[in-house]
Amino acid sequence: MATAKINGIDIYYELHGDAGEPLVLVHGYTGDITDWRHQLPEFSKTHRVLVMDHRGHGRSQAPTDRSVYTITNMADDVEALAAHVGFERYHLLGHSMGGSVAQEVALRSPERLMSLTLHDTGHKWGLKGNDFVNNYIAKRFKMAQDEGMAAVAAVPSPIAPPPHMPAERTAETNERLARMSVDAFIGAWDALQYWPGTEDRIGKLGVPTMVIYGDLDGPLVDTAKWLAANIPGAVLEIVPEAAHSPQYERPEIFNAALRRHLTRNAFAPVK
């Protein structure tokens, strides 16, 4: 457990595992390192695993300037922190917003990556024309600014929980949201909305890639399929009866797919 000054911001991170190839896990919007609770015991047996809280998330510092929450800035954070802990080359996995961050890292620094996993994410976040989502988000943002994050966290989700999500995890997620700063809550969402995406760039990706998603993950199913179809040589994995967080909902299936991907793309031992 440690904090490092990365790009002028105190970033909380943890290292797990004593040996093996480096693996970096990058969480999504409003998430934190607890999103990887079911991956750390498994992969720290064979890898050196770095997990971190994005700026404004978890135990990392939350700048009050909302404009500093951008996908490219978060990609800078990931690369700088990986270098800080001594990871020269590593496997990279990004979930949701973290998948956007991971795409930026992979496109600009492919020489640093041994493999890439894009997990329940997309090549763009086309939510600006969705009136239901826009109205829901606008209400949440107004509530956050008028009443605070605890009020936001207390509002029940309009979407029923997926079949394999533990009830205690939902409660934990709400508690985590209540602790988040308003600036990070709004700033990180804006990061997604203003991110230009990778639609015109993803075909240049030369990193061995796995795209994995839960089959109940709504519109992100189509974006995941698009990524798999447009990234050269990408492998597609589907987690059944899972929504946006199969790494938590069905960890055994998720971990098995990730293990296959890491094994396929491991360095061959020196003879």
C-alpha positions in Angstrom: 0.0 0.0 0.0 1.5 3.3 -1.1 0.9 6.7 -2.5 3.0 8.3 -5.2 3.0 11.8 -6.6 2.1 11.2 -10.2 1.7 14.2 -12.6 1.3 16.4 -9.5 -1.5 14.3 -7.9 -1.2 11.8 -5.0 -2.2 8.4 -6.6 -2.9 5.5 -4.3 -1.7 2.1 -5.5 -0.9 -1.4 -4.3 1.5 -4.1 -5.6 0.6 -7.7 -5.2 2.8 -10.7 -6.0 6.6 -11.2 -5.7 7.5 -12.7 -9.1 6.3 -13.1 -12.7 5.3 -10.8 -15.5 3.8 -7.4 -14.6 0.1 -7.0 -14.9 -1.7 -3.6 -14.5 -5.4 -3.5 -13.7 -7.3 -0.3 -14.4 -10.8 0.3 -12.9 -13.7 2.2 -14.3 -15.8 5.3 -13.5 -16.6 5.6 -9.8 -14.6 2.4 -9.1 -11.5 1.7 -7.1 -9.0 -1.1 -6.4 -11.7 -3.2 -4.7 -13.1 -3.9 -8.2 -10.2 -6.4 -8.5 -10.9 -8.2 -5.2 -11.4 -11.5 -6.9 -8.4 -11.1 -9.3 -5.6 -10.2 -6.9 -5.5 -13.6 -5.0 -5.5 -15.5 -8.3 -3.1 -13.5 -10.4 -0.6 -12.5 -7.7 0.4 -16.2 -7.6 2.0 -15.9 -11.0 2.3 -12.2 -11.8 3.4 -8.9 -10.2 0.1 -7.0 -10.1 -0.3 -3.3 -9.9 -3.7 -1.8 -9.0 -4.4 1.9 -8.6 -7.2 4.3 -7.8 -7.7 6.9 -10.6 -7.4 10.5 -9.7 -10.5 11.5 -7.8 -11.4 7.8 -7.0 -10.9 5.7 -4.0 -7.9 6.9 -1.9 -6.3 9.0 -4.6 -6.3 12.8 -4.5 -9.3 14.5 -6.0 -8.4 17.8 -7.8 -11.1 20.5 -7.6 -10.4 21.5 -11.2 -12.8 19.3 -13.2 -11.0 19.9 -16.4 -8.0 17.8 -15.3 -10.2 14.7 -15.4 -9.5 13.5 -19.0 -8.9 10.1 -20.5 -5.5 11.2 -21.8 -4.5 12.5 -18.3 -5.5 9.2 -16.7 -3.5 7.4 -19.4 -0.5 9.5 -18.4 -1.1 8.5 -14.8 -1.1 4.8 -15.6 2.1 5.0 -17.7 3.9 7.1 -15.1 2.9 4.9 -12.2 3.9 1.8 -14.0 7.3 3.3 -14.6 7.4 4.5 -11.0 7.1 0.9 -9.7 9.6 -0.4 -12.3 7.4 -2.0 -14.8 9.1 -1.6 -18.2 6.7 -3.9 -20.1 3.5 -5.2 -18.8 0.1 -6.8 -19.5 -2.6 -4.1 -19.3 -6.3 -4.6 -18.5 -8.9 -1.8 -18.5 -12.5 -2.0 -17.4 -15.2 0.4 -18.7 -13.7 4.0 -18.4 -10.4 2.2 -17.7 -10.8 0.5 -21.1 -10.7 3.9 -22.7 -7.6 4.7 -20.7 -6.0 1.4 -21.7 -6.8 2.0 -25.4 -4.9 5.3 -25.3 -1.9 3.7 -23.6 -1.9 0.9 -26.1 -2.1 3.2 -29.1 0.6 5.6 -28.1 3.0 3.1 -26.2 2.5 -0.3 -27.8 6.2 -1.2 -27.1 5.4 -1.1 -23.4 2.6 -3.7 -23.5 2.8 -7.5 -23.6 -0.9 -7.8 -24.0 -4.1 -5.7 -23.7 -7.5 -6.7 -22.3 -10.5 -4.5 -22.9 -13.2 -5.4 -20.4 -16.8 -4.2 -20.8 -15.8 -1.0 -22.6 -16.1 0.7 -26.0 -14.4 2.7 -28.7 -16.6 5.7 -27.9 -19.2 6.7 -25.4 -22.1 7.8 -27.5 -24.5 8.8 -24.7 -25.1 12.5 -25.7 -28.2 11.6 -27.7 -29.7 9.3 -25.1 -32.4 11.3 -23.4 -33.0 8.8 -20.6 -29.4 8.7 -19.7 -28.9 12.4 -20.1 -31.8 13.2 -17.8 -30.8 10.7 -15.2 -27.2 12.0 -15.2 -28.3 15.6 -15.0 -30.5 14.9 -12.0 -27.6 13.1 -10.3 -25.2 15.9 -10.9 -27.7 18.5 -9.6 -28.3 16.4 -6.5 -24.5 16.0 -6.0 -24.0 19.8 -6.1 -27.0 20.7 -4.1 -27.1 17.9 -1.5 -23.8 16.1 -1.7 -22.7 12.6 -2.7 -24.4 10.8 0.1 -27.7 11.9 -1.3 -26.7 10.5 -4.7 -25.6 7.2 -3.3 -28.9 6.8 -1.5 -31.0 6.9 -4.7 -31.8 3.3 -5.8 -30.5 2.4 -9.3 -33.2 2.3 -12.0 -31.6 -0.9 -13.3 -32.2 -4.2 -11.5 -29.0 -5.8 -10.2 -27.5 -8.6 -12.4 -28.3 -12.2 -11.2 -24.8 -12.9 -9.8 -24.0 -9.6 -8.1 -23.7 -10.1 -4.3 -26.0 -7.7 -2.4 -23.2 -6.8 -0.1 -21.2 -5.5 -3.1 -24.0 -3.2 -4.1 -24.0 -1.8 -0.6 -20.2 -1.4 -0.7 -20.5 0.4 -4.0 -23.0 2.9 -2.6 -20.8 3.6 0.4 -17.9 4.2 -2.0 -19.9 6.6 -4.1 -20.9 8.5 -1.0 -17.3 9.2 -0.3 -16.4 10.4 -3.8 -15.9 14.1 -4.4 -18.4 16.0 -6.5 -15.7 17.3 -8.7 -14.4 13.9 -9.5 -17.9 12.5 -10.0 -18.7 15.1 -12.6 -15.2 15.6 -14.0 -14.6 11.9 -14.7 -18.0 11.6 -16.4 -17.1 14.6 -18.6 -13.9 12.8 -19.4 -15.8 10.0 -21.0 -18.2 12.3 -22.9 -15.5 14.5 -24.4 -13.1 11.6 -25.2 -13.0 11.5 -29.0 -12.8 7.7 -29.0 -10.7 5.4 -31.1 -13.0 4.6 -34.1 -10.5 6.0 -36.6 -7.4 4.7 -34.8 -8.1 1.2 -33.4 -7.2 -0.6 -36.6 -3.6 0.5 -36.0 -3.5 -1.3 -32.7 -0.7 -3.9 -32.8 -0.9 -5.3 -29.3 -2.3 -8.8 -28.7 -5.8 -8.0 -27.5 -8.6 -9.8 -25.7 -12.1 -8.2 -25.6 -14.3 -9.5 -22.9 -17.8 -8.6 -21.8 -20.8 -9.7 -19.9 -23.7 -10.8 -22.2 -26.2 -8.7 -20.1 -24.2 -5.4 -20.5 -26.7 -3.6 -22.6 -25.3 -1.3 -25.3 -21.7 -2.1 -24.4 -22.2 -5.5 -25.9 -22.3 -4.0 -29.4 -19.3 -1.8 -28.7 -17.3 -4.7 -27.4 -18.2 -6.7 -30.5 -17.1 -3.7 -32.7 -13.7 -3.6 -30.9 -13.2 -7.3 -31.4 -14.0 -7.1 -35.1 -11.8 -4.0 -35.7 -8.7 -4.8 -33.6 -6.3 -6.9 -35.7 -6.2 -10.5 -34.3 -8.3 -9.7 -31.3 -9.8 -12.6 -29.2 -13.4 -12.3 -28.0 -14.6 -13.8 -24.7 -18.2 -13.6 -23.4 -19.2 -14.1 -19.8 -22.7 -15.5 -19.6 -25.3 -14.2 -17.2 -23.1 -11.2 -16.3 -23.6 -7.5 -16.8 -21.0 -4.7 -16.5 -18.7 -6.2 -13.9 -18.2 -9.9 -14.7 -14.9 -9.8 -12.9 -17.0 -9.4 -9.7 -20.2 -11.1 -10.8 -18.7 -14.3 -12.2 -15.0 -14.2 -11.3 -14.2 -17.8 -12.0 -15.2 -17.5 -15.6 -13.6 -14.1 -16.0 -10.3 -15.2 -14.4 -10.1 -18.3 -16.6 -10.5 -16.2 -19.7 -7.8 -13.7 -18.5 -5.5 -16.6 -17.6 -5.8 -18.0 -21.1 -5.0 -14.6 -22.6 -2.0 -14.0 -20.3 -0.6 -17.5 -21.0 -1.0 -17.1 -24.8 1.0 -13.9 -24.6 3.7 -14.7 -22.0 7.3 -14.3 -22.8 8.8 -17.6 -23.9 11.4 -18.7 -21.3 15.0 -18.4 -22.2 16.5 -21.9 -22.9 
